[in-house]
Structure formats: structure tokens, C-alpha cells
Amino acid sequence: MQVACEDGRVDRSDAELLAALRRGDRDAFAEIVDAWSPGLLRLARLHVPSHAVAEEVLQEAWLAVLRGLDRFEGRSSLRTWVTSIVLNQARTHGRRERRMLPFASMRRRQEEGRDEPAVDPRRFQRPGEERPGWWASPPARWGDPEAWIDDEETRAVLVRSIASLPPRQREVITLRDVLGWSEAEVCTVLDVTEGNERVLLHRARSKVRAALERHFAAAEDAA
């Protein structure tokens, strides 16, 4: 369910960019800041309470990028490395805003939303019914996504539903469906397996779809 794409493409290769950045080329730095900052700001905002704090995170992250250029070994793309720095900074700021869970494993489960079903179990047929495990209430058909995504109210529902997801699910759906990253890039920057990435994306998309279904049903009832 891809809703937008900010590909953040730049005209130079990683090797050219890195060489230019390491020799202090201001134009090269301005190029990646202009190209990547909108998407990075969106990612930072997933973890902090305000746009202003997200901008602060991004500024700190760009400084960390400049300080760390000599240590970058090229094991991932330059964009992936920069994104990792932004996410680490944003998570650190976000943790200051809320009480930490006592155990890392418990925190991880909460961040990934693993204790919640991806889809409401009541939407499936139960044991003893005609087809256990099959849909009892299948997903509604919405028609052309391009038609409804331009609606301001629908976009607001979409934004709120993504914001309400557990942190890891928010990161995955934002990278994949909002910023248009590939599965491999997401796995690298979030340090998750392909299987885990797919589970997180499925859960996130299912919850967002459920929110949109409720929105469209309410609009239909009001019509």
C-alpha cells in the first residue's frame, strides 16, 4: 500500500559523494542535505514529540555524519549509513521523553507490536464454522487509491494511523510505503531479517488498512 514516494536521489555515485565530502566539498554536502532531509525528518518525527525536536535531531545527525565520514567503511550505501545515524539520534531523544521498560526484550516486543494481532481475530471464521480460518468479514474494496488519497480527511486518517503504530512498525511502513525504500535497504538500516521486516510491514499495513476501513464505513453511513 504505497502512498507516496520521496526517493531522495542524487546525481553522484556513493564513491563520488564520499570523496567530495571527505575533501570538504560544500556543494556535495548541500546536495545530500537537500535530497535526503525531507525523508529523514519524517523518520525522526516518528520518535520525538514535535517537529522542532525532529529538526534538532536532524541537525545533530548531520553533524555526526560530518564527524564520522573518515570512519565510514562503505559496507552499506551512504544513504543507509546516514539514515542509521538519524534513527539512532531520534530513538535516543525519544527515550528521554518516556519511561524506559525494565528489560530490553520487553521493550523490543512493545516496539515491534508482537503482542498484538495484525488483524482482528473476529474477522475470521472460528472452529466449528463452515470454513475455520477463512474470512468472515473480508477487506472492503476501495476502488482507485489515487482517488481517495487526495482527500484531506482521508490523508489525516492515514497519518494518524501510522503515528499510532508501535515504533518498529512505524519505521518499516514509513521507509517502505512512504519513502519508497526497498526491502533490502530497510533490513540493513533497521538491522532486521527479511522475515521480520515482512512481519512488521504486514502488521503495520493491516492496522492502517483497518483504520481506513473504519473511516470509509463512517463516511458511507453519514452519506
C-alpha positions as CSV (number, residue, x, y, z in Angstrom):
1,M,0.0,0.0,0.0
2,Q,2.4,2.7,-1.2
3,V,1.0,6.1,-0.6
4,A,3.9,8.4,-1.6
5,C,7.5,8.3,-2.6
6,E,10.4,10.6,-1.7
7,D,13.2,8.8,-3.4
8,G,15.9,11.4,-2.4
9,R,18.0,10.6,-5.4
10,V,21.3,12.5,-6.0
11,D,23.3,12.8,-9.2
12,R,26.6,11.4,-8.0
13,S,27.6,7.9,-7.1
14,D,28.4,6.9,-3.5
15,A,32.1,6.9,-4.3
16,E,32.0,10.3,-5.9
17,L,30.0,11.7,-3.0
18,L,32.2,10.3,-0.3
19,A,35.4,11.5,-2.0
20,A,33.8,15.0,-2.3
21,L,32.6,15.0,1.3
22,R,35.9,13.9,2.7
23,R,37.7,16.8,0.9
24,G,35.2,19.3,2.3
25,D,33.1,19.9,-0.8
26,R,30.3,22.1,0.5
27,D,28.2,21.6,-2.7
28,A,28.3,17.8,-2.2
29,F,27.1,18.1,1.4
30,A,24.4,20.6,0.4
31,E,23.3,18.1,-2.3
32,I,22.6,15.2,0.1
33,V,21.2,17.5,2.8
34,D,18.6,18.9,0.3
35,A,17.8,15.5,-1.2
36,W,17.6,13.4,2.0
37,S,16.5,15.7,4.7
38,P,12.7,15.6,4.0
39,G,12.6,11.8,4.4
40,L,15.0,11.8,7.3
41,L,12.9,14.4,9.1
42,R,9.9,12.3,8.6
43,L,11.7,9.3,10.2
44,A,13.0,11.4,13.1
45,R,9.4,12.7,13.8
46,L,8.3,9.1,14.4
47,H,10.2,9.0,17.6
48,V,10.0,12.6,19.1
49,P,7.1,14.7,20.3
50,S,7.4,17.6,18.0
51,H,8.6,18.8,14.6
52,A,11.0,21.2,16.3
53,V,12.7,18.3,18.2
54,A,12.9,16.3,14.9
55,E,14.7,19.2,13.3
56,E,17.1,19.4,16.2
57,V,17.7,15.6,15.9
58,L,18.4,16.1,12.2
59,Q,20.9,18.9,12.8
60,E,22.8,16.8,15.3
61,A,22.7,13.8,13.0
62,W,24.2,15.8,10.1
63,L,27.0,17.0,12.4
64,A,27.6,13.4,13.4
65,V,27.8,12.4,9.7
66,L,30.5,15.0,9.1
67,R,32.5,13.9,12.1
68,G,32.1,10.2,11.1
69,L,33.0,10.4,7.4
70,D,36.5,9.0,8.0
71,R,35.1,6.0,9.8
72,F,32.5,5.1,7.1
73,E,33.7,1.9,5.6
74,G,31.2,1.6,2.7
75,R,29.6,-1.7,4.0
76,S,26.2,-0.1,3.2
77,S,25.2,2.7,0.9
78,L,25.9,6.2,2.1
79,R,22.2,7.0,2.4
80,T,21.7,3.9,4.6
81,W,24.5,4.9,6.9
82,V,23.2,8.4,7.2
83,T,19.7,7.1,7.9
84,S,21.1,4.8,10.6
85,I,22.6,7.8,12.4
86,V,19.4,9.8,12.2
87,L,17.4,6.9,13.6
88,N,19.8,6.3,16.4
89,Q,19.7,10.0,17.4
90,A,15.9,10.1,17.2
91,R,15.5,7.0,19.3
92,T,17.8,8.4,21.9
93,H,15.8,11.6,22.1
94,G,12.6,9.7,22.1
95,R,13.7,7.6,25.1
96,R,14.3,10.7,27.1
97,E,10.7,11.6,26.7
98,R,9.2,8.4,28.1
99,R,9.9,5.9,30.9
100,M,12.1,3.0,29.7
101,L,10.8,-0.6,30.1
102,P,12.9,-2.5,32.5
103,F,14.0,-5.3,30.2
104,A,15.3,-5.0,26.6
105,S,13.3,-8.0,25.4
106,M,10.1,-6.5,26.8
107,R,10.9,-3.2,25.1
108,R,11.6,-4.9,21.8
109,R,8.3,-6.7,21.9
110,Q,6.5,-3.5,22.6
111,E,8.3,-1.6,19.8
112,E,7.5,-4.3,17.3
113,G,3.9,-4.8,18.5
114,R,4.4,-8.5,18.6
115,D,1.8,-9.0,21.4
116,E,-1.0,-7.6,19.2
117,P,-2.7,-9.4,16.4
118,A,-2.2,-7.9,12.9
119,V,-5.9,-8.3,12.1
120,D,-8.8,-8.5,14.5
121,P,-9.4,-12.3,15.1
122,R,-13.2,-11.7,15.0
123,R,-12.9,-11.1,11.2
124,F,-12.1,-14.8,10.7
125,Q,-14.4,-17.8,10.9
126,R,-13.9,-19.8,14.1
127,P,-13.6,-23.5,14.8
128,G,-17.0,-25.1,14.2
129,E,-18.0,-22.7,11.5
130,E,-18.1,-23.6,7.8
131,R,-14.5,-22.6,6.9
132,P,-12.4,-22.0,10.1
133,G,-9.6,-19.5,9.5
134,W,-11.2,-18.1,6.3
135,W,-12.6,-14.5,6.2
136,A,-15.8,-13.9,8.0
137,S,-15.6,-10.2,7.2
138,P,-13.2,-9.7,4.2
139,P,-11.5,-6.4,3.5
140,A,-13.6,-3.9,1.7
141,R,-12.8,-2.8,-1.9
142,W,-12.0,0.9,-2.1
143,G,-11.5,1.4,-5.8
144,D,-8.7,3.6,-7.2
145,P,-6.3,4.7,-4.4
146,E,-5.4,7.8,-6.4
147,A,-9.0,9.0,-6.0
148,W,-9.1,8.8,-2.2
149,I,-5.5,9.7,-1.3
150,D,-6.1,13.3,-2.4
151,D,-8.9,13.7,0.1
152,E,-7.6,15.8,3.0
153,E,-9.6,14.0,5.7
154,T,-8.5,10.5,4.4
155,R,-4.9,11.6,4.4
156,A,-5.3,12.8,8.0
157,V,-6.6,9.4,9.0
158,L,-3.7,7.8,7.2
159,V,-1.2,9.9,9.0
160,R,-2.8,9.4,12.4
161,S,-3.0,5.6,11.9
162,I,0.7,5.4,11.0
163,A,1.6,7.6,14.0
164,S,-0.3,5.3,16.4
165,L,1.7,2.2,15.3
166,P,4.4,0.6,17.5
167,P,7.8,2.3,16.8
168,R,9.3,-0.6,14.7
169,Q,6.1,-0.9,12.6
170,R,6.1,2.9,12.1
171,E,9.7,2.8,10.8
172,V,9.1,-0.1,8.4
173,I,5.9,1.2,6.8
174,T,7.4,4.8,6.6
175,L,10.6,3.5,4.9
176,R,8.8,1.1,2.6
177,D,5.5,2.8,1.7
178,V,6.1,6.5,2.3
179,L,9.8,6.9,1.3
180,G,9.8,4.0,-1.2
181,W,12.8,2.1,0.1
182,S,13.5,-1.5,-0.9
183,E,13.2,-4.4,1.4
184,A,17.0,-4.9,1.4
185,E,17.6,-1.3,2.3
186,V,15.1,-1.4,5.2
187,C,16.6,-4.6,6.6
188,T,20.1,-3.0,6.5
189,V,19.2,0.3,8.1
190,L,16.9,-1.3,10.8
191,D,19.1,-4.4,11.3
192,V,16.3,-6.8,11.0
193,T,15.9,-10.1,9.0
194,E,13.9,-10.2,5.8
195,G,11.3,-12.4,7.6
196,N,11.0,-9.9,10.5
197,E,10.7,-7.0,8.1
198,R,7.9,-8.7,6.3
199,V,6.0,-9.4,9.5
200,L,6.4,-5.8,10.7
201,L,5.3,-4.5,7.4
202,H,2.3,-6.8,7.3
203,R,1.2,-5.8,10.8
204,A,1.6,-2.1,10.0
205,R,-0.3,-2.3,6.7
206,S,-3.1,-4.3,8.3
207,K,-3.6,-1.8,11.1
208,V,-3.5,1.2,8.7
209,R,-6.0,-0.6,6.4
210,A,-8.3,-1.3,9.3
211,A,-8.2,2.4,10.3
212,L,-9.1,3.4,6.7
213,E,-11.9,0.9,6.5
214,R,-13.4,2.4,9.6
215,H,-13.1,5.8,8.1
216,F,-14.7,4.9,4.9
217,A,-17.5,3.0,6.6
218,A,-18.3,6.0,8.8
219,A,-18.3,8.3,5.7
220,E,-20.7,5.9,3.9
221,D,-23.0,5.8,6.9
222,A,-23.0,9.6,7.1
223,A,-23.8,9.9,3.4
